[in-house]
Amino acid sequence: MRRWKFVLIVLAATAPALTGCAWTQQASAVSELVRQADAAPAPRLEWRPCADDDLRGFDCATAAVPLNYAEPAAKTIELAVVRQPATDSERRIGTLFTAVGGPGGSGLDWARRGELLTGELSERFDVVTFDQRGIGRSAPVRCFADDEQQRRFWDTTLVPPANAEQERAAEQAARTLAQGCAQHSGELLAHLTTVDAARDMDLLRRAVGEEKLTYTGGSYASYLGQVYGALFGDRVRALQLTSMIDPRTYTGDARANVLGTAAGTDEVRAEFLRLCAAAGKTKCAFAGGSERSDLTGPAAPPERAEKAGSAGPERVETTTAQPADLTADRLRARDDALLERLRQGPITVGAGEQSLPVRYSEVVQSHATMLYDPERGWPALAELLIELERGPAGDPAKVREILAAGAPDYDFLDAFTAITCADQSAGWRSAEWPGLSRDIGTAAPLFGPFWLALHQPCAAWPAPEDGYPQRHTGPWTLGSDKPALLLNNRFDPVTPPSFAKAAQQELVNARLVVVADGYGHKPDGDCVLHLRERYLVDLQLPAPGATCTADRQPFAS
């Protein structure tokens, strides 16, 4: 969601909760899902150079796949597919499939930003991605009559709500969105589960002539890989998953999923403030602010605040060195004070005609999404917070730029909602929403309501009369010859390492490597690149217990 800018014998030993009857039923259900996919004809991909100027160098094709895999010979939809040809044709291994996270991200939009993958992977593989069904150019979800109605809805929907009035408005907005998606997308909504996307990917594997799938994907796309492995494990050559979703809580325990995500976000927020304090004001703007402001009052006990700052509009900075942990505590107190002030109403940055009112929901969302990206998002978040503290003396143009860079695309939000609700709506519909909301808000006051609010439309979702018979809720054991390789940052704000460890246990046949000092939602650096390349190219796994070290730290330059 950012523009800064997932062996039968082993399973039996590790999952005693599955009775023989339950195991038989689940195995039968998986077999039926696979049978339906195998009954569909492989699409014919007619590759041509992409017509769009911003896709120059890529090949494009469309793939016809069943709308409803239970009726594979009936209506079809078209998927938009893009290929980055291998640059070393003589040493080419085959096709490497990849996908975009979200759910809601577009593979074609990813390609528009440059190479899909680089280095040895781009040399040895044709890299293929696609717009998942419901997204972009692949039968996109529609929830509004026109673009203007869509813009007005998302611009006025406050996530998370800050008070009782906004909570009532959010409940009505959730119903409105669910009704709009049902009205404008109709029969498509019943066929947007990740199981449907995984079966689409298996048809694409057949279409390019690969006997087995080689795949890499992160965030939600890690879940797509986990679903594929659960259904088609014997068709996997290599499964490299990053920034892991815990498949069990994602599909079956709504409360645990939200609380686990919120705990990860809060932990990374604490690290943002700690490292900001350590970096100082030359590298992190928020470290250079005052101990108090007209907007928020003192951020430290009164006796300290009197020494530390002034009640006037000008920022007063302390010059006395303080222990890093104490300084970080003061930054957290200032951030908390800003958020509490925003709960009471918007903060206006700047004065006159160019002034900009900033709402609580915008700042909470900025925290959550900008923490994804330590290189650009963290400095931007620090700038945002300092301008909010300045209030009338702040720079509204800078704040507009920061908020615009972090705002998700409206089409992304429509697709995110429809796919998430197809995968999860059973859990949300059975929940008593006001009670769940209070519970989450008590357990995780800042980020719990934010992550919860993104799922509120699922409580009113127009699920098919027979539910989603294709939805898969486990087991998740990967039955391939080669274990999956899982990579995760230690400080990931949305898929924390607890999710990765749970996913490793669910897959059973998997090796996990954590970047021990890695920050953000995308593991990278030389160590990660080396492990990924050696696994996908040579099928080499790192030793059990191996870790990586990040190449750089936040605020390093």
C-alpha positions as CSV (number, residue, x, y, z in Angstrom):
1,M,0.0,0.0,0.0
2,R,2.8,2.4,-0.6
3,R,4.3,4.7,-3.2
4,W,7.5,5.4,-1.4
5,K,7.4,4.6,-4.0
6,F,3.9,-16.9,1.2
7,V,5.3,-34.5,3.1
8,L,2.4,-35.9,4.3
9,I,4.3,-37.9,7.0
10,V,5.7,-34.7,8.5
11,L,2.3,-33.1,8.6
12,A,0.8,-36.1,10.5
13,A,3.5,-35.7,13.1
14,T,3.2,-31.9,13.5
15,A,-0.6,-31.3,13.3
16,P,-2.3,-33.7,15.7
17,A,-5.4,-31.5,15.8
18,L,-6.4,-32.9,12.4
19,T,-8.5,-36.0,12.9
20,G,-8.6,-38.6,10.3
21,C,-12.0,-37.5,9.2
22,A,-11.0,-33.9,9.0
23,W,-7.8,-34.7,7.1
24,T,-9.8,-36.8,4.6
25,Q,-12.3,-34.0,4.0
26,Q,-9.6,-31.4,3.5
27,A,-7.6,-33.6,1.2
28,S,-10.7,-34.2,-0.8
29,A,-11.5,-30.5,-1.0
30,V,-7.9,-29.8,-2.3
31,S,-8.2,-32.6,-4.9
32,E,-11.4,-31.1,-6.2
33,L,-9.9,-27.6,-6.5
34,V,-7.0,-29.1,-8.5
35,R,-9.3,-31.2,-10.6
36,Q,-11.3,-28.1,-11.6
37,A,-8.1,-26.3,-12.6
38,D,-6.8,-29.2,-14.6
39,A,-10.1,-29.4,-16.5
40,A,-9.6,-25.9,-17.9
41,P,-7.6,-25.6,-21.1
42,A,-4.2,-23.9,-21.0
43,P,-4.4,-20.3,-22.3
44,R,-2.7,-19.5,-25.5
45,L,-0.2,-16.6,-25.0
46,E,0.5,-14.6,-28.1
47,W,3.5,-12.6,-27.0
48,R,4.0,-9.2,-28.6
49,P,6.1,-6.2,-27.7
50,C,4.0,-4.1,-25.3
51,A,2.2,-1.3,-27.0
52,D,2.5,1.2,-24.1
53,D,5.6,3.4,-24.3
54,D,6.3,2.9,-20.6
55,L,6.4,-0.9,-21.1
56,R,9.0,-0.7,-23.8
57,G,11.3,-3.7,-23.6
58,F,8.6,-6.0,-22.2
59,D,6.4,-8.5,-24.0
60,C,2.6,-8.5,-23.4
61,A,-0.1,-11.1,-23.8
62,T,-3.6,-11.9,-22.5
63,A,-4.7,-15.2,-21.0
64,A,-8.3,-16.5,-21.1
65,V,-9.1,-18.2,-17.8
66,P,-12.4,-19.5,-16.3
67,L,-14.4,-17.0,-14.3
68,N,-15.7,-19.9,-12.3
69,Y,-13.4,-22.9,-12.1
70,A,-16.4,-25.1,-11.1
71,E,-17.6,-24.4,-14.7
72,P,-14.3,-24.4,-16.6
73,A,-15.9,-24.5,-20.0
74,A,-18.3,-21.6,-19.3
75,K,-17.5,-17.9,-19.2
76,T,-13.9,-16.7,-19.2
77,I,-12.1,-13.5,-18.2
78,E,-8.9,-12.2,-19.6
79,L,-5.7,-11.7,-17.6
80,A,-3.1,-9.1,-18.6
81,V,0.4,-10.8,-18.6
82,V,3.8,-9.2,-19.0
83,R,7.2,-10.8,-19.7
84,Q,10.7,-9.6,-19.2
85,P,12.8,-11.8,-21.5
86,A,16.0,-13.4,-20.2
87,T,19.0,-11.4,-21.2
88,D,21.3,-14.5,-21.5
89,S,19.3,-16.8,-23.7
90,E,22.1,-19.4,-23.9
91,R,22.0,-19.9,-20.1
92,R,18.3,-19.5,-19.7
93,I,16.8,-21.8,-17.1
94,G,13.1,-21.1,-17.8
95,T,10.3,-18.9,-16.5
96,L,10.3,-17.2,-13.1
97,F,6.8,-16.1,-12.0
98,T,6.3,-13.2,-9.6
99,A,3.4,-11.2,-8.4
100,V,2.7,-7.9,-6.6
101,G,1.5,-7.5,-3.0
102,G,-1.5,-5.8,-1.6
103,P,-3.8,-7.5,-2.6
104,G,-4.5,-4.9,-5.2
105,G,-1.1,-4.2,-6.8
106,S,-0.8,-4.3,-10.5
107,G,2.0,-6.4,-12.2
108,L,1.8,-4.1,-15.3
109,D,2.3,-1.0,-13.1
110,W,5.3,-2.6,-11.5
111,A,6.8,-3.2,-14.9
112,R,6.2,0.4,-15.8
113,R,8.6,1.5,-13.1
114,G,11.5,-0.5,-14.6
115,E,13.0,-4.0,-14.5
116,L,10.9,-6.5,-12.6
117,L,14.0,-8.3,-11.3
118,T,17.7,-7.6,-11.9
119,G,21.1,-9.4,-11.7
120,E,21.4,-13.1,-12.4
121,L,17.7,-13.6,-12.1
122,S,17.0,-11.3,-15.1
123,E,19.8,-13.0,-17.0
124,R,18.7,-16.6,-16.4
125,F,14.9,-16.4,-16.4
126,D,12.1,-15.0,-18.4
127,V,10.4,-13.0,-15.6
128,V,6.6,-13.1,-15.9
129,T,4.0,-11.3,-13.8
130,F,0.4,-10.4,-14.3
131,D,-2.5,-8.4,-13.1
132,Q,-4.3,-10.7,-10.8
133,R,-8.0,-11.1,-11.5
134,G,-9.9,-8.1,-10.2
135,I,-7.0,-5.8,-10.7
136,G,-5.8,-3.4,-13.3
137,R,-6.4,-4.8,-16.8
138,S,-7.6,-8.2,-15.6
139,A,-11.4,-7.9,-15.1
140,P,-11.0,-5.1,-12.6
141,V,-13.3,-4.7,-9.7
142,R,-15.7,-1.8,-10.0
143,C,-17.5,-0.4,-6.9
144,F,-18.7,3.0,-8.2
145,A,-20.6,4.5,-11.1
146,D,-17.7,6.7,-12.2
147,D,-14.3,7.9,-11.2
148,E,-15.6,11.0,-9.5
149,Q,-17.9,9.0,-7.2
150,Q,-15.0,6.8,-6.4
151,R,-12.7,9.7,-5.6
152,R,-15.3,11.4,-3.3
153,F,-15.9,8.2,-1.4
154,W,-12.3,7.4,-0.6
155,D,-11.4,11.1,0.0
156,T,-14.1,11.4,2.7
157,T,-13.7,7.9,4.3
158,L,-11.6,8.3,7.5
159,V,-9.5,5.3,8.4
160,P,-9.2,5.0,11.3
161,P,-12.0,7.0,12.8
162,A,-11.1,9.3,15.7
163,N,-14.4,9.6,17.5
164,A,-17.9,8.1,17.8
165,E,-19.3,10.3,15.0
166,Q,-16.6,9.1,12.7
167,E,-17.1,5.5,13.8
168,R,-20.8,5.8,12.7
169,A,-19.8,7.3,9.4
170,A,-17.2,4.5,8.9
171,E,-19.9,1.9,9.5
172,Q,-22.1,3.5,6.9
173,A,-19.2,3.9,4.4
174,A,-18.4,0.1,4.8
175,R,-22.0,-0.8,3.9
176,T,-22.0,1.7,1.0
177,L,-18.8,0.2,-0.4
178,A,-20.0,-3.4,-0.1
179,Q,-23.2,-2.5,-1.8
180,G,-21.4,-0.6,-4.6
181,C,-19.1,-3.5,-5.3
182,A,-22.0,-5.9,-5.5
183,Q,-23.9,-3.5,-7.9
184,H,-21.0,-2.8,-10.2
185,S,-19.0,-6.0,-10.1
186,G,-21.7,-8.6,-9.8
187,E,-20.7,-12.2,-10.4
188,L,-17.0,-11.3,-10.4
189,L,-17.0,-10.9,-6.6
190,A,-17.7,-14.6,-6.0
191,H,-14.5,-15.6,-7.9
192,L,-11.8,-13.4,-6.4
193,T,-10.2,-15.6,-3.7
194,T,-6.5,-16.2,-3.7
195,V,-7.3,-19.8,-4.6
196,D,-8.7,-18.6,-7.9
197,A,-5.6,-16.5,-8.5
198,A,-3.3,-19.5,-7.7
199,R,-5.2,-21.6,-10.2
200,D,-4.8,-18.8,-12.7
201,M,-1.1,-19.0,-12.1
202,D,-1.1,-22.7,-12.7
203,L,-2.7,-22.2,-16.0
204,L,-0.1,-19.6,-16.9
205,R,2.6,-22.1,-15.9
206,R,1.1,-24.6,-18.3
207,A,0.8,-21.9,-21.0
208,V,4.5,-21.1,-20.9
209,G,5.4,-24.8,-21.1
210,E,7.0,-25.2,-17.6
211,E,6.6,-28.6,-15.9
212,K,7.1,-27.0,-12.5
213,L,6.6,-23.5,-11.1
214,T,9.5,-21.2,-10.1
215,Y,8.1,-18.4,-8.1
216,T,9.1,-15.4,-5.9
217,G,6.7,-13.0,-4.2
218,G,6.4,-10.9,-1.1
219,S,3.8,-9.6,1.3
220,Y,0.4,-10.6,0.0
221,A,2.1,-12.3,-2.9
222,S,3.8,-14.6,-0.3
223,Y,0.3,-15.7,0.6
224,L,-0.4,-16.4,-3.1
225,G,2.7,-18.6,-3.1
226,Q,1.6,-20.4,0.0
227,V,-1.8,-21.1,-1.5
228,Y,-0.2,-22.4,-4.7
229,G,2.1,-24.6,-2.7
230,A,-0.8,-26.0,-0.7
231,L,-2.8,-26.9,-3.8
232,F,0.0,-27.7,-6.3
233,G,3.0,-28.7,-4.2
234,D,4.1,-31.5,-6.5
235,R,4.3,-28.8,-9.3
236,V,6.7,-26.5,-7.5
237,R,10.4,-26.3,-8.5
238,A,11.2,-23.4,-6.2
239,L,9.1,-21.2,-3.9
240,Q,10.9,-18.1,-2.6
241,L,8.6,-16.0,-0.3
242,T,9.3,-12.7,1.4
243,S,7.7,-10.6,4.1
244,M,5.5,-13.4,5.2
245,I,1.8,-13.6,5.9
246,D,0.7,-16.1,8.5
247,P,-1.8,-18.2,6.5
248,R,-3.6,-19.6,9.5
249,T,-4.5,-16.3,11.1
250,Y,-5.0,-14.6,7.7
251,T,-7.8,-17.0,6.8
252,G,-9.1,-18.1,10.1
253,D,-8.4,-15.8,13.1
254,A,-9.3,-12.2,12.3
255,R,-8.5,-10.8,15.7
256,A,-5.1,-12.4,15.9
257,N,-4.2,-11.2,12.4
258,V,-5.1,-7.6,13.2
259,L,-3.4,-7.6,16.6
260,G,-0.2,-9.3,15.2
261,T,0.0,-6.7,12.5
262,A,-0.6,-3.8,14.9
263,A,2.1,-5.1,17.3
264,G,4.6,-5.2,14.4
265,T,3.7,-1.6,13.4
266,D,4.0,-0.3,16.9
267,E,7.4,-2.0,17.4
268,V,8.7,-0.4,14.2
269,R,7.3,3.0,15.2
270,A,9.4,2.7,18.4
271,E,12.5,1.9,16.4
272,F,11.8,4.8,14.1
273,L,11.7,7.2,17.1
274,R,14.8,5.5,18.7
275,L,16.9,5.7,15.5
276,C,15.6,9.2,14.8
277,A,16.8,10.4,18.2
278,A,20.2,8.6,17.7
279,A,20.6,10.2,14.2
280,G,20.0,13.7,15.4
281,K,18.3,16.6,13.6
282,T,20.7,16.7,10.7
283,K,19.5,13.3,9.5
284,C,16.0,13.1,11.1
285,A,14.0,16.3,11.2
286,F,11.8,15.3,14.1
287,A,14.9,15.0,16.4
288,G,15.3,18.7,16.0
289,G,12.0,19.9,17.3
290,S,11.0,21.6,20.5
291,E,10.0,20.0,23.8
292,R,6.6,21.7,23.5
293,S,4.4,23.5,21.1
294,D,1.3,25.7,21.1
295,L,-0.6,22.9,19.5
296,T,0.2,20.0,21.8
297,G,1.5,21.5,25.0
298,P,4.4,20.1,26.9
299,A,5.8,16.7,25.8
300,A,7.7,16.2,29.0
301,P,6.8,16.7,32.7
302,P,6.0,20.4,33.3
303,E,9.3,21.1,35.2
304,R,11.3,19.7,32.3
305,A,9.1,21.4,29.7
306,E,9.7,24.8,31.3
307,K,13.4,24.4,30.9
308,A,13.2,22.7,27.5
309,G,11.2,25.1,25.4
310,S,8.9,28.1,25.0
311,A,5.2,28.6,24.7
312,G,5.6,30.8,21.6
313,P,5.2,29.7,17.9
314,E,9.0,29.4,17.4
315,R,10.6,26.1,18.1
316,V,13.2,26.1,20.9
317,E,15.8,23.3,20.7
318,T,17.8,22.0,23.7
319,T,21.5,22.0,23.4
320,T,22.3,19.8,26.4
321,A,23.2,16.2,25.4
322,Q,20.8,13.6,26.7
323,P,21.0,9.8,26.8
324,A,19.7,8.3,23.6
325,D,16.9,6.3,25.4
326,L,15.7,9.4,27.2
327,T,15.7,11.4,23.9
328,A,13.7,8.6,22.2
329,D,11.2,8.7,25.1
330,R,10.8,12.4,24.5
331,L,10.2,11.9,20.8
332,R,7.6,9.3,21.6
333,A,5.9,11.7,24.0
334,R,5.9,14.4,21.4
335,D,4.5,12.0,18.7
336,D,1.8,10.8,21.2
337,A,0.9,14.4,22.0
338,L,0.4,15.2,18.3
339,L,-1.8,12.2,17.8
340,E,-3.9,13.0,20.9
341,R,-4.3,16.6,19.7
342,L,-5.4,15.3,16.3
343,R,-8.1,13.2,17.9
344,Q,-9.7,16.5,19.1
345,G,-9.7,17.9,15.5
346,P,-7.5,18.7,12.5
347,I,-4.2,20.6,12.9
348,T,-3.9,23.4,10.4
349,V,-0.4,23.7,8.9
350,G,0.4,27.1,7.5
351,A,-1.7,30.2,7.3
352,G,-3.8,32.0,4.8
353,E,-5.2,30.6,1.6
354,Q,-2.5,27.9,1.3
355,S,-3.0,26.5,4.8
356,L,-3.8,22.8,5.1
357,P,-5.9,21.0,7.7
358,V,-4.5,17.6,8.5
359,R,-6.7,14.9,10.1
360,Y,-6.0,12.2,12.6
361,S,-6.7,9.5,10.1
362,E,-4.2,10.9,7.6
363,V,-1.4,10.9,10.2
364,V,-2.1,7.4,11.6
365,Q,-2.1,6.1,8.0
366,S,1.1,8.0,7.3
367,H,2.8,6.3,10.3
368,A,1.7,2.9,9.2
369,T,2.5,3.2,5.5
370,M,5.7,5.3,5.6
371,L,7.3,2.9,8.1
372,Y,7.3,0.4,5.2
373,D,10.2,2.3,3.6
374,P,13.1,3.3,5.9
375,E,15.0,5.0,3.0
376,R,12.4,7.5,1.9
377,G,9.3,6.9,4.1
378,W,11.1,7.4,7.5
379,P,12.6,10.8,6.7
380,A,9.3,11.9,5.2
381,L,7.4,10.9,8.3
382,A,9.9,12.9,10.4
383,E,9.3,15.9,8.2
384,L,5.6,15.5,8.5
385,L,5.7,15.4,12.3
386,I,7.8,18.5,12.6
387,E,5.6,20.5,10.3
388,L,2.5,19.4,12.3
389,E,4.3,20.6,15.5
390,R,4.9,24.0,13.8
391,G,1.3,24.3,13.0
392,P,0.6,27.8,11.6
393,A,4.3,28.3,11.1
394,G,4.6,25.0,9.2
395,D,5.0,24.5,5.4
396,P,1.7,23.3,3.9
397,A,3.3,22.6,0.5
398,K,5.7,20.2,2.0
399,V,2.9,18.4,3.9
400,R,0.8,18.2,0.8
401,E,3.7,16.5,-1.0
402,I,4.3,14.0,1.8
403,L,0.7,13.0,2.2
404,A,0.2,12.7,-1.6
405,A,3.2,10.4,-1.9
406,G,1.8,8.1,0.7
407,A,-1.8,8.0,-0.5
408,P,-2.9,4.7,-2.0
409,D,-4.5,4.5,-5.4
410,Y,-8.4,4.4,-5.4
411,D,-8.5,1.3,-7.8
412,F,-6.0,-0.4,-5.4
413,L,-8.4,0.2,-2.5
414,D,-11.3,-1.3,-4.4
415,A,-9.4,-4.4,-5.4
416,F,-7.8,-4.7,-1.9
417,T,-11.3,-4.8,-0.3
418,A,-12.8,-7.2,-2.8
419,I,-10.0,-9.8,-2.7
420,T,-9.5,-9.5,1.1
421,C,-13.2,-10.0,1.7
422,A,-13.3,-12.9,-0.6
423,D,-10.6,-14.6,1.4
424,Q,-11.7,-13.5,4.9
425,S,-15.3,-12.3,5.0
426,A,-16.6,-15.4,6.8
427,G,-14.5,-14.4,9.9
428,W,-15.6,-10.8,9.8
429,R,-19.3,-11.5,9.2
430,S,-19.4,-13.8,12.3
431,A,-17.8,-11.1,14.5
432,E,-19.7,-8.8,16.7
433,W,-18.2,-5.7,15.2
434,P,-18.6,-3.0,18.0
435,G,-17.3,-5.4,20.6
436,L,-14.4,-6.5,18.4
437,S,-13.6,-2.9,17.6
438,R,-13.5,-2.0,21.4
439,D,-11.4,-5.1,22.1
440,I,-8.8,-4.2,19.4
441,G,-8.7,-0.6,20.4
442,T,-8.0,-1.5,24.0
443,A,-5.3,-4.1,23.1
444,A,-3.6,-1.9,20.4
445,P,-4.8,1.7,20.7
446,L,-2.9,3.3,17.9
447,F,-2.6,0.9,15.0
448,G,-5.2,-1.8,15.9
449,P,-8.2,0.4,14.8
450,F,-6.3,1.3,11.6
451,W,-5.7,-2.2,10.5
452,L,-9.2,-3.3,11.7
453,A,-10.9,-0.5,9.8
454,L,-9.5,-1.7,6.5
455,H,-11.6,-4.9,6.9
456,Q,-14.8,-3.3,8.0
457,P,-16.5,-3.7,4.6
458,C,-16.1,-7.5,5.0
459,A,-18.6,-7.5,7.8
460,A,-21.2,-6.3,5.3
461,W,-19.8,-8.1,2.3
462,P,-22.3,-9.6,-0.2
463,A,-20.9,-13.1,-0.1
464,P,-22.5,-15.7,-2.5
465,E,-25.4,-17.7,-1.2
466,D,-23.3,-20.8,-1.0
467,G,-20.3,-18.9,0.4
468,Y,-16.9,-19.4,-1.2
469,P,-16.6,-23.2,-1.6
470,Q,-13.1,-22.7,-3.2
471,R,-11.7,-20.8,-0.2
472,H,-8.8,-22.8,1.3
473,T,-8.1,-22.6,5.1
474,G,-5.4,-25.2,5.5
475,P,-3.5,-27.3,5.8
476,W,-0.6,-25.4,4.3
477,T,2.1,-28.0,4.1
478,L,4.3,-27.6,1.0
479,G,4.6,-31.0,-0.6
480,S,7.4,-30.1,-3.0
481,D,10.8,-31.8,-3.4
482,K,12.6,-28.6,-2.5
483,P,11.8,-26.6,0.7
484,A,10.6,-23.1,0.3
485,L,13.0,-20.2,1.1
486,L,11.4,-17.6,3.4
487,L,13.0,-14.1,4.0
488,N,11.8,-11.5,6.5
489,N,13.1,-8.4,8.0
490,R,13.4,-8.3,11.8
491,F,11.6,-5.0,12.0
492,D,8.8,-5.2,9.4
493,P,5.8,-3.0,10.2
494,V,3.1,-5.1,8.6
495,T,4.4,-8.7,8.4
496,P,6.5,-9.1,11.5
497,P,8.9,-12.0,12.1
498,S,6.3,-13.7,14.2
499,F,4.2,-14.2,11.1
500,A,7.2,-15.6,9.2
501,K,7.9,-18.1,12.0
502,A,4.3,-19.2,12.0
503,A,4.3,-19.5,8.2
504,Q,7.4,-21.7,8.4
505,Q,5.7,-24.0,10.9
506,E,2.5,-24.2,8.7
507,L,4.5,-24.9,5.5
508,V,6.6,-27.4,7.4
509,N,8.8,-27.9,4.3
510,A,10.5,-24.4,4.5
511,R,13.7,-22.6,5.6
512,L,13.4,-19.2,7.2
513,V,16.1,-16.5,7.1
514,V,15.6,-13.3,9.1
515,V,17.6,-10.1,8.3
516,A,18.6,-9.6,11.9
517,D,18.9,-5.8,11.7
518,G,16.6,-5.3,8.7
519,Y,14.0,-2.5,8.7
520,G,11.0,-2.0,6.5
521,H,8.7,-4.2,4.4
522,K,11.2,-5.3,1.8
523,P,14.3,-7.3,2.7
524,D,17.2,-6.3,0.5
525,G,21.0,-6.0,0.4
526,D,23.8,-8.2,-0.8
527,C,23.1,-11.1,1.6
528,V,19.4,-11.3,0.6
529,L,20.2,-11.0,-3.1
530,H,22.8,-13.8,-2.8
531,L,20.4,-16.2,-1.0
532,R,17.6,-15.5,-3.4
533,E,19.7,-16.0,-6.5
534,R,21.4,-19.2,-5.3
535,Y,18.1,-20.7,-4.3
536,L,16.2,-19.8,-7.5
537,V,19.0,-20.5,-9.9
538,D,20.8,-23.4,-8.3
539,L,18.2,-24.6,-5.8
540,Q,20.7,-24.1,-3.0
541,L,19.3,-23.5,0.5
542,P,21.1,-21.6,3.3
543,A,22.1,-23.6,6.4
544,P,19.4,-24.0,9.1
545,G,19.5,-21.0,11.4
546,A,21.3,-18.7,8.9
547,T,20.7,-15.0,9.2
548,C,21.5,-11.9,7.1
549,T,22.8,-8.5,8.1
550,A,21.5,-5.4,6.4
551,D,23.8,-3.3,4.2
552,R,22.6,0.0,5.7
553,Q,20.5,1.4,8.5
554,P,17.8,4.0,8.5
555,F,18.9,7.6,8.6
556,A,22.4,6.5,7.6
557,S,22.9,9.4,5.2
